[in-house]
Amino acid sequence: MTKQEAIRLTLENNFGILIATNNIEVAKNNKNILNSGYLPTLTGNAGADYEQSTTIVSFDGAVDDQGIPIPDNEQRGVETKRYNASLNLAYTLFDGLGRYYNYKIFKEQYNLSELQARETIENTILQLFSVYYEVARLSENLNILEETLTISQERVIRAGYLFEYGQDTKLGVLNAQVDVANDSINVLNARQQLISAKRDLNVILNEEIEKTFEVDTIVQFVSGLQLDEYASLYAKNNVTLLQNETNQRISDYDIKVSKSGYLPTVGLTGSYGWNESRNPQGAFFPSNINDNIALSAGISLSWNLFDGGGTITGVKNAKIALENQEIAKKQVEAEVKRDVANAIGDYENLLTIFKIQQQNVLTNQNNFERSKEQFKLGQITSIEFRQAQINLINAQTNLNFAKYNAKISELQLLQLTGQLLNVEF
């Protein structure tokens, strides 16, 4: 699995990155014109009423022209029907610039979500390579230990021949067998550590846990001049500083949104409606149908001259929030400056250690080869040979540790300077 393949799988499948991508989509929806408050609202209403009633009209002893009492007028099951439908349009012409600055806040929140997603990606990539290089280190260590085991097994065979021909004691054979046992245990432990590290990597890649693969053990470092240039521009590219600046702009807009409460609101309204009423025949009136179609428009002005102090309090609190953001910005700037300086120092120190370990491996390799020849000639004991072998193992594993440690330190420096996603791995 190449580094580029690991990055591709991480960007496509990692859970944290997928969530961060969805959060960007939410912020993108929020900054859309449909969520800005600049568009009018159109409401449709419709209704129907049905009424059935009984009406009794009593004339209270009145008589007609012939002196006969007028009987009560009773109407049972009288039905009344009413229908209505309307379209109502409302549009805010001016709201004290509240929606204007809210819209700007939504845009800044979208920018902030992108920066947060970038931070998530950077942290995930750094985590990816911490595990990827751990797999690489353990792979190289396993190769070293397997080679050591092979040499120790050959030594057991040689010790057995020497003992058979009376050129060595049984102790030499036993020592060689003990070393094979120890080397076998070391290989088993290293192999298990490698398997566990690969599982860790598969979790980051969101791959099958037991998927097997080999990794690239070649490490290339960014040139010193390039790193110096990146470090000089960290203030413009560091994702934490950029997020802080965005939060500061949001707090500034919050003050303006709060101040919009001091200004009036001007709105337009419009309505188009239809009403129909079907009235039954009454005691004195015939049945009738009334239809009404109306078109209306209006303009309104609302000015909250005093809201109990809510607007004043909101403005004061928004100013305090902005002041806190400015304080936080100074703190973050100091911390990032310190972190960059420490990262540069750590990286240079680890790179120096790596170079020293490279020379140390060459020295121990030469020492082991000479000890191997001397051991074959019987000029040194098996204990001295084993010590030279252990020294070489330690030098090689220390070199691997130093190499990948320096590379991880470099990646941490690149993250602090805001360049982690802009370099070739």
C-alpha positions as CSV (number, residue, x, y, z in Angstrom):
1,M,0.0,0.0,0.0
2,T,1.6,3.2,-1.2
3,K,1.4,6.4,0.8
4,Q,-0.8,8.0,-1.9
5,E,-3.2,5.0,-1.8
6,A,-3.4,5.3,2.0
7,I,-4.3,9.0,1.7
8,R,-6.9,8.3,-1.0
9,L,-8.6,5.7,1.1
10,T,-8.5,7.9,4.2
11,L,-10.1,10.9,2.4
12,E,-12.8,8.7,0.9
13,N,-13.6,6.4,3.8
14,N,-12.5,7.8,7.2
15,F,-15.4,8.4,9.5
16,G,-14.2,11.7,10.9
17,I,-13.6,13.1,7.5
18,L,-17.0,12.0,6.3
19,I,-18.7,13.8,9.2
20,A,-16.6,16.9,8.6
21,T,-17.7,16.9,5.0
22,N,-21.4,16.6,6.0
23,N,-20.9,19.6,8.3
24,I,-19.6,21.6,5.4
25,E,-22.8,20.8,3.5
26,V,-24.9,22.0,6.4
27,A,-23.0,25.3,6.5
28,K,-23.4,25.6,2.8
29,N,-27.1,25.2,3.0
30,N,-27.3,27.8,5.8
31,K,-25.5,30.4,3.7
32,N,-27.8,29.9,0.8
33,I,-30.1,32.7,-0.3
34,L,-33.0,30.5,0.7
35,N,-31.9,30.9,4.4
36,S,-31.0,34.6,4.2
37,G,-34.3,36.3,4.9
38,Y,-34.1,38.3,1.7
39,L,-36.9,36.5,-0.1
40,P,-40.6,37.1,0.5
41,T,-43.0,34.7,2.1
42,L,-46.1,33.6,0.2
43,T,-48.9,31.9,2.2
44,G,-52.0,30.2,0.8
45,N,-55.1,29.9,2.9
46,A,-58.4,28.1,2.2
47,G,-61.4,27.2,4.2
48,A,-65.0,26.0,4.2
49,D,-67.7,26.3,6.9
50,Y,-71.0,24.5,7.1
51,E,-73.7,25.4,9.5
52,Q,-77.2,23.9,10.0
53,S,-79.5,25.7,12.4
54,T,-83.2,26.0,13.5
55,T,-84.6,29.5,13.6
56,I,-87.9,30.5,15.3
57,V,-89.2,34.0,15.0
58,S,-92.0,34.8,17.5
59,F,-94.2,37.9,16.9
60,D,-95.2,38.2,20.6
61,G,-99.0,38.6,20.3
62,A,-98.9,40.6,17.0
63,V,-102.1,40.2,14.8
64,D,-102.6,40.6,11.1
65,D,-105.1,42.8,9.3
66,Q,-108.0,40.6,10.2
67,G,-107.0,40.6,13.9
68,I,-105.8,37.0,13.8
69,P,-102.5,36.4,15.9
70,I,-99.5,36.0,13.6
71,P,-98.1,32.5,14.1
72,D,-94.5,31.8,14.9
73,N,-92.2,31.5,11.9
74,E,-90.1,28.3,12.3
75,Q,-87.3,27.2,10.0
76,R,-85.6,23.9,10.7
77,G,-82.5,22.4,9.0
78,V,-81.5,25.8,7.6
79,E,-78.1,25.4,5.9
80,T,-75.4,28.1,5.6
81,K,-72.2,27.6,3.6
82,R,-69.2,29.8,3.5
83,Y,-66.0,29.3,1.4
84,N,-62.8,31.3,1.3
85,A,-59.4,31.2,-0.3
86,S,-56.5,33.7,-0.3
87,L,-52.9,34.3,-1.2
88,N,-50.9,36.5,1.2
89,L,-47.5,38.0,0.4
90,A,-45.2,39.5,2.9
91,Y,-41.8,41.1,2.3
92,T,-39.4,42.8,4.7
93,L,-37.9,45.9,3.0
94,F,-35.7,46.9,6.0
95,D,-35.0,45.3,9.3
96,G,-32.2,47.4,10.7
97,L,-29.6,45.5,8.7
98,G,-30.1,42.5,10.9
99,R,-30.5,40.0,8.1
100,Y,-27.6,41.6,6.1
101,Y,-25.2,40.8,8.9
102,N,-26.8,37.5,9.7
103,Y,-26.2,36.5,6.1
104,K,-22.5,37.5,6.5
105,I,-22.4,35.4,9.7
106,F,-23.7,32.4,7.7
107,K,-20.9,32.9,5.1
108,E,-18.3,33.1,7.8
109,Q,-19.7,30.0,9.5
110,Y,-19.3,28.2,6.2
111,N,-15.7,29.4,5.9
112,L,-15.3,28.2,9.5
113,S,-16.7,24.8,8.7
114,E,-14.3,24.4,5.9
115,L,-11.4,25.3,8.2
116,Q,-12.7,22.8,10.8
117,A,-12.9,20.2,8.1
118,R,-9.4,21.0,7.0
119,E,-8.2,20.7,10.6
120,T,-9.9,17.3,10.9
121,I,-8.3,16.2,7.6
122,E,-4.9,17.4,8.8
123,N,-5.2,15.6,12.2
124,T,-6.4,12.4,10.4
125,I,-3.6,12.5,7.9
126,L,-1.1,13.0,10.7
127,Q,-2.7,10.1,12.6
128,L,-2.7,8.0,9.4
129,F,1.1,8.5,8.9
130,S,1.8,8.0,12.6
131,V,0.3,4.5,12.2
132,Y,1.5,4.0,8.6
133,Y,5.1,4.7,9.6
134,E,4.7,2.5,12.7
135,V,3.7,-0.4,10.4
136,A,6.8,0.5,8.3
137,R,9.1,0.5,11.3
138,L,7.7,-2.8,12.7
139,S,8.1,-4.3,9.2
140,E,11.7,-3.4,9.0
141,N,12.3,-4.5,12.6
142,L,10.7,-7.8,11.8
143,N,13.0,-8.3,8.8
144,I,16.0,-7.5,11.0
145,L,14.9,-10.0,13.7
146,E,14.1,-12.7,11.1
147,E,17.6,-12.2,9.6
148,T,19.0,-12.4,13.2
149,L,17.1,-15.6,13.8
150,T,18.5,-17.1,10.6
151,I,22.0,-16.3,11.7
152,S,21.4,-17.8,15.1
153,Q,19.9,-21.0,13.6
154,E,23.0,-21.3,11.4
155,R,25.1,-20.8,14.5
156,V,23.3,-23.8,16.2
157,I,24.2,-26.0,13.2
158,R,27.8,-24.8,13.3
159,A,28.0,-25.3,17.1
160,G,26.7,-28.8,16.6
161,Y,29.3,-29.7,14.1
162,L,32.1,-28.3,16.2
163,F,30.9,-30.2,19.2
164,E,30.7,-33.5,17.2
165,Y,34.3,-33.0,16.1
166,G,35.5,-32.0,19.5
167,Q,36.3,-28.5,18.7
168,D,33.7,-27.0,21.1
169,T,32.0,-27.8,24.3
170,K,28.3,-28.6,24.9
171,L,28.1,-25.1,26.4
172,G,28.6,-23.6,23.0
173,V,25.7,-25.6,21.6
174,L,23.4,-24.7,24.5
175,N,24.3,-21.0,24.2
176,A,23.4,-21.1,20.5
177,Q,20.1,-22.8,21.2
178,V,19.2,-20.3,23.9
179,D,19.9,-17.5,21.5
180,V,17.7,-19.1,18.9
181,A,14.9,-19.4,21.4
182,N,15.2,-15.7,22.4
183,D,15.4,-14.6,18.8
184,S,12.3,-16.8,18.0
185,I,10.4,-15.0,20.8
186,N,11.5,-11.7,19.5
187,V,10.3,-12.5,16.0
188,L,6.9,-13.7,17.3
189,N,6.4,-10.5,19.4
190,A,7.4,-8.3,16.5
191,R,5.1,-10.2,14.1
192,Q,2.2,-9.8,16.5
193,Q,2.9,-6.1,17.0
194,L,3.0,-5.6,13.2
195,I,-0.4,-7.4,12.9
196,S,-1.9,-5.1,15.6
197,A,-0.5,-2.0,13.9
198,K,-2.0,-3.1,10.6
199,R,-5.4,-3.4,12.2
200,D,-5.0,0.1,13.6
201,L,-4.2,1.3,10.1
202,N,-7.2,-0.5,8.6
203,V,-9.5,1.3,11.1
204,I,-8.2,4.7,10.0
205,L,-8.7,3.6,6.3
206,N,-12.1,2.1,7.1
207,E,-11.0,-1.1,5.5
208,E,-11.5,-4.7,6.6
209,I,-9.7,-5.2,10.0
210,E,-7.8,-8.3,8.8
211,K,-6.8,-7.0,5.4
212,T,-3.1,-7.6,4.8
213,F,-0.7,-5.4,2.9
214,E,2.9,-4.2,2.7
215,V,3.8,-0.6,3.2
216,D,6.4,1.7,1.6
217,T,9.4,2.0,3.9
218,I,11.2,4.7,1.9
219,V,11.2,8.1,3.7
220,Q,12.0,11.3,2.0
221,F,12.4,14.6,3.9
222,V,11.4,18.1,2.8
223,S,14.4,20.3,2.0
224,G,15.6,22.6,4.8
225,L,15.1,25.7,2.6
226,Q,11.5,24.7,1.9
227,L,10.8,24.1,5.6
228,D,12.3,27.5,6.4
229,E,10.0,29.2,3.9
230,Y,7.0,27.4,5.3
231,A,7.9,28.3,8.9
232,S,8.2,32.0,8.0
233,L,4.6,32.0,6.7
234,Y,3.0,30.0,9.4
235,A,0.9,33.0,10.7
236,K,-0.9,33.2,7.3
237,N,-1.6,29.4,6.9
238,N,-2.0,27.9,10.4
239,V,-5.5,26.5,10.5
240,T,-6.0,27.4,14.2
241,L,-5.1,31.0,13.6
242,L,-7.4,31.2,10.6
243,Q,-10.3,29.7,12.6
244,N,-9.6,32.3,15.3
245,E,-9.7,35.1,12.8
246,T,-13.0,33.8,11.4
247,N,-14.5,33.6,14.9
248,Q,-13.5,37.2,15.5
249,R,-15.3,38.4,12.3
250,I,-18.4,36.5,13.4
251,S,-18.3,38.2,16.8
252,D,-18.0,41.5,15.1
253,Y,-21.0,40.8,13.0
254,D,-22.9,39.7,16.1
255,I,-22.5,43.2,17.5
256,K,-24.0,44.7,14.3
257,V,-26.9,42.2,14.4
258,S,-27.6,43.2,18.0
259,K,-27.6,46.9,17.0
260,S,-30.2,46.3,14.4
261,G,-32.7,46.3,17.3
262,Y,-32.3,50.1,17.5
263,L,-33.7,50.6,14.0
264,P,-37.2,50.3,12.6
265,T,-38.6,47.5,10.5
266,V,-40.4,48.3,7.2
267,G,-42.4,45.7,5.5
268,L,-44.7,45.2,2.5
269,T,-47.9,43.1,2.5
270,G,-50.2,42.0,-0.2
271,S,-53.3,39.8,-0.4
272,Y,-55.6,38.4,-3.0
273,G,-58.7,36.7,-1.6
274,W,-62.0,35.2,-2.5
275,N,-65.0,34.7,-0.2
276,E,-68.4,33.1,-1.0
277,S,-71.3,32.9,1.4
278,R,-74.4,30.8,0.6
279,N,-77.2,32.1,2.9
280,P,-80.6,30.3,3.2
281,Q,-83.9,32.0,3.1
282,G,-84.7,33.9,6.3
283,A,-87.9,35.0,7.9
284,F,-87.8,38.3,6.1
285,F,-85.1,37.8,3.3
286,P,-84.9,35.5,0.4
287,S,-81.9,33.1,0.0
288,N,-78.8,34.7,-1.4
289,I,-75.2,34.0,-2.5
290,N,-72.5,36.6,-1.8
291,D,-69.2,36.5,-3.7
292,N,-66.3,38.8,-2.8
293,I,-62.9,39.1,-4.5
294,A,-60.4,41.4,-2.9
295,L,-56.9,42.6,-3.8
296,S,-55.1,44.5,-1.1
297,A,-51.6,45.9,-0.5
298,G,-50.0,47.8,2.3
299,I,-46.8,49.0,3.8
300,S,-46.0,48.8,7.5
301,L,-43.4,50.4,9.8
302,S,-42.6,49.0,13.2
303,W,-40.1,50.7,15.6
304,N,-39.5,49.1,18.9
305,L,-38.6,52.3,20.8
306,F,-37.9,50.5,24.0
307,D,-37.8,46.8,24.5
308,G,-37.1,46.7,28.2
309,G,-33.3,46.9,27.7
310,G,-33.0,43.6,25.8
311,T,-31.2,45.2,22.8
312,I,-28.8,47.3,25.0
313,T,-27.9,44.1,26.9
314,G,-27.4,42.1,23.7
315,V,-25.1,44.8,22.3
316,K,-23.0,44.9,25.5
317,N,-22.7,41.1,25.6
318,A,-21.8,40.9,21.9
319,K,-19.0,43.5,22.5
320,I,-17.7,41.4,25.4
321,A,-17.7,38.3,23.2
322,L,-15.6,40.2,20.6
323,E,-13.2,41.2,23.3
324,N,-12.9,37.6,24.4
325,Q,-12.1,36.6,20.8
326,E,-9.4,39.2,20.6
327,I,-7.9,38.0,23.9
328,A,-8.1,34.4,22.6
329,K,-6.4,35.4,19.4
330,K,-3.4,36.8,21.3
331,Q,-3.2,33.6,23.3
332,V,-3.5,31.3,20.3
333,E,-0.9,33.4,18.4
334,A,1.6,33.0,21.3
335,E,0.9,29.3,21.7
336,V,1.2,28.6,17.9
337,K,4.5,30.6,17.8
338,R,5.8,28.5,20.7
339,D,4.7,25.3,19.1
340,V,6.3,26.2,15.7
341,A,9.6,27.0,17.5
342,N,9.5,23.8,19.5
343,A,8.6,21.8,16.4
344,I,11.5,23.2,14.5
345,G,13.9,22.4,17.4
346,D,12.5,18.9,17.8
347,Y,12.7,18.2,14.1
348,E,16.3,19.4,13.7
349,N,17.3,17.4,16.8
350,L,15.7,14.2,15.6
351,L,17.1,14.6,12.1
352,T,20.6,14.9,13.6
353,I,20.0,11.8,15.7
354,F,18.9,10.0,12.5
355,K,22.1,10.9,10.8
356,I,24.1,9.8,13.8
357,Q,22.2,6.5,13.9
358,Q,23.0,6.0,10.2
359,Q,26.7,6.2,10.9
360,N,26.2,4.0,14.0
361,V,24.6,1.3,11.9
362,L,27.6,1.3,9.5
363,T,30.0,1.0,12.4
364,N,28.1,-1.8,14.0
365,Q,27.7,-3.6,10.7
366,N,31.5,-3.5,10.1
367,N,32.0,-4.7,13.7
368,F,29.6,-7.5,13.2
369,E,31.1,-8.7,10.0
370,R,34.6,-8.7,11.6
371,S,33.3,-10.5,14.6
372,K,31.6,-13.1,12.4
373,E,34.9,-13.8,10.6
374,Q,36.7,-14.0,13.9
375,F,34.1,-16.3,15.4
376,K,34.4,-18.7,12.4
377,L,38.2,-18.7,13.0
378,G,37.7,-19.3,16.7
379,Q,39.4,-16.0,17.7
380,I,36.4,-14.8,19.8
381,T,33.8,-16.6,21.9
382,S,30.2,-17.1,21.2
383,I,29.4,-14.6,23.9
384,E,31.4,-11.9,22.1
385,F,29.9,-12.8,18.8
386,R,26.4,-12.6,20.3
387,Q,27.2,-9.2,21.8
388,A,28.2,-7.9,18.4
389,Q,25.0,-9.3,17.0
390,I,22.9,-7.6,19.7
391,N,24.7,-4.3,19.1
392,L,23.9,-4.5,15.4
393,I,20.2,-5.3,16.1
394,N,20.0,-2.4,18.5
395,A,21.7,0.0,16.1
396,Q,19.4,-1.0,13.2
397,T,16.2,-0.8,15.3
398,N,17.3,2.5,16.7
399,L,17.9,3.8,13.2
400,N,14.4,2.8,12.2
401,F,13.0,4.5,15.2
402,A,15.0,7.6,14.6
403,K,14.0,7.7,10.9
404,Y,10.3,7.5,11.4
405,N,10.4,9.7,14.5
406,A,12.1,12.4,12.4
407,K,9.5,12.1,9.7
408,I,6.6,12.3,12.1
409,S,8.2,15.4,13.6
410,E,8.5,16.9,10.1
411,L,4.8,16.2,9.5
412,Q,3.9,17.9,12.8
413,L,5.9,20.9,11.7
414,L,4.2,21.0,8.4
415,Q,0.8,20.9,10.1
416,L,1.7,23.8,12.3
417,T,2.8,25.8,9.3
418,G,-0.4,25.0,7.4
419,Q,1.4,23.0,4.6
420,L,0.6,19.4,5.5
421,L,-1.9,19.0,2.7
422,N,0.4,20.8,0.2
423,V,3.4,18.5,0.1
424,E,4.1,15.2,-1.6
425,F,4.4,12.2,0.6
